[in-house]
């Protein structure tokens, strides 16, 4: 499904045209916005995964990234056996020869740490969810909890890279970039892939911008980070003394210069640059409207627990719903604060309090608007935490962890997969990160084995050389 040949034809046409396509499109765009002419349909990237391989159930993804590795044992995976054995030695045979992050030299001293907070059965489904997530408990019947995830990378950055790109090798395209490449965007005046970040709770591990980079795909498919406090995009407004006509002249001149470069050395990145100028011009209107939540009723602000634009996860969740309404294809919200190597009892309760209400509000809000059916919501981190104590906390853990999914063709009110009695390893229906990606793409009607891009003599895909669709969690 590579579009290299199409790009070659397009570049040839640009070389042979006295006026580049980008300049023509830019002119029509500027005329429409500046001179008030009648709207017309602009060329839009519609993706290479057409026709779709399966009937699609989704239109968009909202990925709530709990960065830092939330403990499944204090959130979504209750283990009464751990409570019974709290403080006792961890069975040596379970950890022998296993990869452990910072407890490597303490194998003979490993002690079991019981769940630090109680769980309860929630909703008609009876799903067990920890009491530190009381609002998420209220949407139990809308979600599927997967308790058998496992990953390959035990440190934060490579684990995030694997979760986002399907590989621990840096430089691969991110999930959202694959989605745009394969399916395009339904939005003309906002990026098709948007990222928002917030922070609070435990250690705030840094998140590199390459987590939403396009890798070897053309850069038109990379994610765009919006600021969660103040103006979402800096410099999107015209500076003082620059009116729309002046701006039109500058952008048109820049487009002409870019076309000169493109005729000399055909390069899809030059075409991307032209397209981004066009998008930026559109965003001068769309971004202020997006950020202005004065049209949101008070009951919705109360539902999320925010007045907006305050840098909080709650404000980002509200903005995510507004982005989804406007046709943005892939939205990621990172909350940095789940790395609890010490003081996990109070620390995880505090961090959960920063995300619980808004996470549930997002699902509830989407459902009330009739959008949950075609929106896939995912909540989880890059790995889990150890059943063994690391002082008063838990270490990184890759053998088994949990996340929940809702909407978008997911079977609601179920738990799928399981870890052993200690919460140490996935033993029932293990699900690798590549399987998660394959299943997500299936919900959009895409065969993950066919969504490929040829680079350096090899066909690459999001699921690398693995991935199986998990039909059991689909409605």
N, C-alpha and C positions, 0 to 999 in steps of 0.2 A: 504493500500500500504506500510505497514511497512516491513523492510527487516531484522527484528530481527532473524527469523528462518534461513535465509540465512547466517547471521553473525555467528550464532551458529554452523552451519555445517562447516563454514570456519575455525572457531577457533578450532573445533575438529580436523580438518585436520592438522592445524598447530601444535597442541599438539602431534599428532601422527607421524609427519614427522621428520626425523633426520635433515633435512635442511629446514628451513622455506621458505614459498613462497616469503616473502619479501626479504630474502637474495638472492634467485635465481633471482628474478626480478632485484634487485640491481646489481647483478653480470653482468647480460646481459646488463643493462643500462651502467654500467661503461665500460664494454668491448666495447660497441658500440662507446662511446664517446672517450675513452682513447686509445683503441687499434685499432680503425678504422675498426672494423668488419662490416658486412653488416647490415643495419637497419632491425628491426623486430617489429611487432606490439605488444605493451605492453598492459597489462590488463588495461582497463579504466572503471571507474564508469559510467554507462550509464543511471542511474536513475530508479526509481521505477514506474514512470508514463507511463509504456510501457505495451501494446500498447496504443497509445494516444486515447483519447475519441473523439476528433474532428480533422478535418484537420488543421494542424498548419499553421499559417501565419507569425510567427516570429521565429527567431533564437537567438536573443539576446536583452537585455535591456540596454539602457543608461539613467540613472536617474539623471537629473540635479537638485540637492537638493538646493533650495534657503533657507538656514537655517536662521531662525530668524523671519519668518512670513512676507513675502512681502505684502504690501497693495494691495488688488485687485482693490481698488478704484483709484489707481495711476498706474495701469499696464494693466489689462485685462477686467475691468467691469465698463464701463462709466455710471454715474448716473447724468443726467442733473438736476433731482429734488434736489440733494444735492447742486449743484451749485446755484440754485434758493434760497435755504433756508440757505445758509452759514451764520453761526453766530447765528442762531435762536435756541431756546430750542429744544432739541430732544423730540418728543412725549413720554410722561411718560409711556403710555400703551405699548410701544414697548420694554422697558427695565425692566418693573416691573417684579420682580421675576426671571429675567434672570441672568445667570452667567457672570460676568464681572471681568476682572483680577485685575486691580489696580484702577478702578474707582468706586469701590463698595460704598464708602462713599460719592460720589459726584453725586448721581442720580438726585438730585434736581437742579444741576448746569450744567448738561450735555448740551453742545452746538454742533450743527451740524458743521462739517468741510467739505466744498466743495472740489471737486477734485483740487489738487494742480498743475496739469499740464493738458494741453489739450489732447484730443483724436482725432483720425481721422479714417475714413474708409479706409481700405487697400485692395489692390489687386482686382481681379475680384469678390471675395467673399464679399467684403465690410465689413469684420470684423473690429470692433472698437478696436483699440489698442492705448495705450498712446504714446505720442511723445518722452518720455524718452527711448523708445525702438525702435529706427528708423530702425535698421537692422532686428529685429524680425518682424517689420511691413512688411518688404520685403518678408518674407516667409509665409505671412498670408494664402495664398492659399494651403499651405502644411500642415496646422495644424488644429486641432480641439480644440477650447477653451471650457472647461467645467467651467461653472459659478455657479454651484450649489453644490459644495463640502461642506460637513460639517463634523465635528469631535467631539470627546467627551472631549478632554483634552485642558485646556486653558493655561497651562504653557509649556515652551519649551521642557524640557526633556521628560515628559510623552507624549507630542504631537508627538515628533519625534519617541518615542517608538511605539506609535499606528500606525504612518505612516509606520514604518519599519517592524513591527512584527504583525500588525493586532490586537494587544491588548495593553493596557496601563500597564499591569503587567510585570515588568522586568523579564528576564530569558527566554522569548520565542525566537524561532529562527527568524532571520531576513529574509526579502524577498529573498535576494540573496541566503541565505542558503537553503530556501525551493526550489528555482529554481535548485540549484545544486543537492539537494537530489532527486527531482522529475525527472530532465531531464539530469543530468550529464553535462559535459563540452565537448566542441569540441577542446580543447587545451591540448596538452601533456606537454608542457614545460613552461607554465605560470599558475598561479592560475585561477580557473574558475570564481572567484568572487573577483573583485578588487575595492578598494576605494581610491579616491584622494581628498585632501582638499585644499582650498584656503581661503583667508580672505581679507576683505576690505569693507569699507562703514560705516554702523552704528555700534551699539554694536555687538561685536563678541561673541555671546553665545557659550560656549564650546560644543563640540560634543564628547560624550563618545564612546569609542571603542566598547562597548556592542551593539551599534546600528547596527553593522555588524557582531555580534557574532552568533554562531550557536545554542546558547541556549541549549536545551536538545538533539538536534541532535548531532551525532558524530562530533568532532571538525574538521574533514577533510572538512566539508562544510562551515566553517566560512570564512568571507571575509579577504582579505589581503590588508593592507594599503600600498600603494607605496608613497614614498616621492616625492613631486612635485618640489623639487629644489635639484640640485646636483644629487648624485646617488640615483636612485629610491629605492634600497634595500641596506641597510648597510650590510657589511660583506659577500656579496655574492661572492666576489673575494677571491681567495686564498691569504693568507698572504705571505709576503716575505719569500723566502726559502722553500716554500711548493709547490712541483710540483704535477702534476695530479696523478702520481703513489702513492705518499705519501697520497694525499687526498683519493684515492681509498682505501688504507689500513685502514685509520681512519674510513671512512664511513662503510666499510664492518665489521670492528670490532664492531662499535656501533650497527649495525643491528644484529649481532650475540648476543650481550648482551641483546638487546631488545627482541629477540626471546626466550632467556632463561627466562626472566621475563614473557613473554607471555605464556610459557609452564606451569609455576608455577601458574599464575593467569591470565587466558584468559581475555583480555580486548581490546575492539575495539580501545581504545585510544593508545595502544601500536602499533597496526597496523597503526593507523594514523601517529604516530611518524616515523615509518619506511617509510611510503609513503611520508612524508614531507621531509625526508632526500633525498629521490629519486628526488622529485620535486626541492629541493634546488640545487641539482647537475645539473639538467637540466637548471635551471635559471642562472647558471654561464655563460651559453652561450646565452640564450634567452633575459635576461634583458639588457645587454649592447647593443644588437642589437635593442631591442625595444626603448631604450632611445636615440640611435644615429639617429638624424633626418637629417643627412647630405644628405640623399636620397630624402628628401622632396623638391620639386621645390619652387622657391621663390614666385611664385604666390599663393601657398597654405599657406606659412608662412604669406604672406600679407593678405590673406583671413581671417585667424584667428587673426592676429595682434600679433604675437609672434615669437621669435627666439628659443623658447623651453627652458624647464628646468629652468624657472625663478620664479617658485612658483605661477604663476598667474593662474586664471581660464582659460584664453586662452590657455596656455601651456597644462593644464590638458585636455581641449577639444580635442586638437590635439593628445595627448597621448591616449585619449579614443578611437578615431577613429583607431589608430594603434593597440590598444588592441582588438577592435572589429574585425579588419581584421585577427587577429591571433587566433580567435576562443574563446575569453573570453566570457562567457555566460552572466554575470551580472556585470555592471560597474556603480558605483555611484560617482558623483562629488559633494562634498559639497562646497558651497561658503557661508562662515559665514560673515554676514554684513547687514542683512535686518531688524534688530530690531530697528525700528525708533519710540521710545517713545517721542522724541522731535526733532525739526528741520527737519521734514520729507520732506519739500519742496526741500531743497538742498540735504539732506542726501540720499533720495531715487533716486534722479537724478544721484548722484555720484555712488552709488552702482550699479544702472542699467547700467551705463557706463562701469563698469568693467566686465559685463557678456553678454551684449547685442550682441556685434559683434561676439564673439566666439560661442554663442548659435546658432545664425543664420548660422554661418560658418559651424558648425558641421552638421546641417541638409542639407545645400547646398552641402557640401563635400560628405556626404553619398549618396545623390541623384545622384551626378555626377558619382560616382563609382558603381551605381546600387545596393547599399547596403541598401537604406532607406526602400525599400519594405519589407525587413525581419528584420529590426531593429526598435524596439519601443523606441522612444525618449520621455521622460516625463520631464516637466519643472514646478516646483512649490515648495511651502513651506509646513510647517507643519500646518499652519492655516493662517487666514487673519488678517485684522486690523479693528478697530471700525470706523463707520461713525461719531462717536462723537470725539471731540477733546480731547487730553490729553496735555494741554498746546499747544505747536506747533507741537505735534506729534499725533500718534494714538496708542491705546492700543491693546492687543491681542484680537482676535475675532474668535469664533468657529462656529457660526451659518451659515455662508456663506462665501466662498472664491473661488478662481479660480486657474486653472492651464491649461497648454496646452500640447497636445500630438501630435505626428507626426509619420508617417511611420507605418510599422508593422501591416497593416490591419485596421488602423484608417481612418475614413472618413475625407478627407481633406476639408478645406475651410468652416467649419461650426462652429457655436456656439451652445452649448447644455446646457439646464437648465438655470435658472435665479434666481437672488435674487430680493427682493422687491425694491421699488423705492428708498429706502435709502441704499441699499446694505447691509442690516442688516441680513436678513435670507433667506435661500434658499427656494423658494416658488414654483418653477417649476422644476419638475424632480430632486428632491434632491438626491444627490449621496454621500453615506457614504464611508469612507476609505475602509471598507470591500468590498463594491461594486467595487471600483477601482481595488482591488487585484483580485477579482473574474473575472473581465473583462480581466485583464492582463493575467491571467493564461489561460483563454479561447483562447486568441490569440496564445498561444503556444500549443493548443490542449489538455489542461489539464482541467478536471472537478475538480473545487476547493473543492467540497464536498468529493472527493475520495482521494485527496492527504493528507494523514493523517500519524501520527506517534503516536504510543501508548506509553504513559509515565504516570507513577504513576496511572495506572488503567484506564486511559481515552485516547480516541483517539483525538489528537489535530490536528488542521489545521491552515493555515495562516489566513483564514477568520473567525476564531473563531466559533461563532454560527450564523453568519450572512452571508451577501454577495449575491448579485444578479448580473448576467451578464447584462451589458447595451448594448444591440444589436443595439440601435439606433445610436451609435457613430462608428459602425464598417462599413467598406467599403463593 
